[in-house]
Amino acid sequence: MRTEFTEQQLEAPDFQRSNEILRACVHCGFCTATCPTYQVLGDELDSPRGRIYLIKDMLENERVPDEKTVKHIDRCLSCLACMTTCPSGVHYMHLVDHARAYIDENYKRPFTDRALRWALSQILPYPMRFRLALLAAKIGRPFAPMIPDARIKAMLEMAPKQIPPVSRNDDPQSFAPKAPRKMRVALMTGCAQKALDTDINDATIRVLTRLGCEVVVAEGAGCCGALTHHMGKTDLSHSSAAANIRAWRKEMDGEGLDAIVINTSGCGTTVKDYGHMFRNEALAKDAAKVSEIAMDISELLTKLDIPELPEQDMTVAYHAACSLQHGQQVKTAPKDVLKKLGFKIVEPADPHLCCGSAGTYNLLQPEISEQLKARKVKTLEAKSPDLIAAGNIGCMMQIGSGTNLPIIHTVELVDWATGGPRPAKLPASFETQLRQ
């Protein structure tokens, strides 16, 4: 694609990067075939190729974003299926991130939209605030049908019926290995997950210590910044990311780290991109090192001695989170781990398509999100599984709100199969089905 950025524009790192990405695009349109919003809406402007044209025009002319451009960019899930499909290696993620930051800086949204986005950015990344918001949503859920704003209604309906107790495993501390030590790893405990499902971090700690890892929860680490990053709020996202980088760098310089383990794939995609996000800042070297040793829990488990177990009398439908399969290109590790433990793995039709969660997308774009959820649930249930496994809390909440099947984090199944407790989300009848 031909671009016409000025020399002055190209002095800015973000414009320089966007110029590189735009020039790589050859207009082939392969991305439209795997774009969830194009599949649902059928509008070229709601495909990656269409959005690329809108972004190019907006950035080249440095114009105030118009309502049409903002609407179509807002509708992007950032599922990154287009990056997996693209034969030219167009790094759409960095381009749409730049566009969102530009919009946030130059476009004045309607008041209700601004207020909603501000509230999300001030609540979701902070576990205790989020817990209070969930409690308020629980109280307000019966009144959801009377609320005209679909976004507020979606927030009330997505709140879990039960809010889990606070887990003290999320506090800064170190967990000694239960077997001869093989690694020392930092666990990213996250933010929203700490309010929505404390079992995931607990299971991760049990599995890793059982397999010979010393696990440290670093003081000062928290939200990865993804939630605010994808809303274009660069200052907030970089502030969260910088706190993590400093916290993990301190551990590296102390007793050392072999890996930074992440069990929420949406966070993993962002942490692995810290090197790019801070490439022109004082934390550049530290950020690059953090990105270098960051890995999804499934990636780390393939490096550890997981026992090979007999075939289980249990069929697991594996849902591949977009942030894992497209954002991180981790496709086989979760399935390989579960298969080694004897679980029968099945996959839905069109596993590359998003479930519609996408961070805050299901709250900001509930109509499109609902259609994608219905499609995903239908394809998962068509496999007649005993349960669904996923590696991202957002996907778990999204899919779980549309099915009666239990939905369990991959690491919870690993924990159960290697000697841990039965996941609380599974009924007691599952206890007799597991062979260890």
Helices and strands as residue ranges (DSSP letters): G 9-11, H 13-24, G 30-34, H 36-41, G 44-46, H 48-60, H 67-74, H 81-85, H 92-106, H 111-123, H 127-140, G 141-146, H 150-158, G 168-170, E 173-175, E 183-188, H 192-196, H 199-210, E 213-217, H 226-229, H 234-253, E 259-262, H 265-271, H 274-277, H 284-293, E 294-296, H 297-301, E 315-318, H 322-322, I 323-327, H 333-340, E 344-346, H 361-364, H 366-381, E 387-390, H 393-400, E 407-409, H 410-417, G 428-433
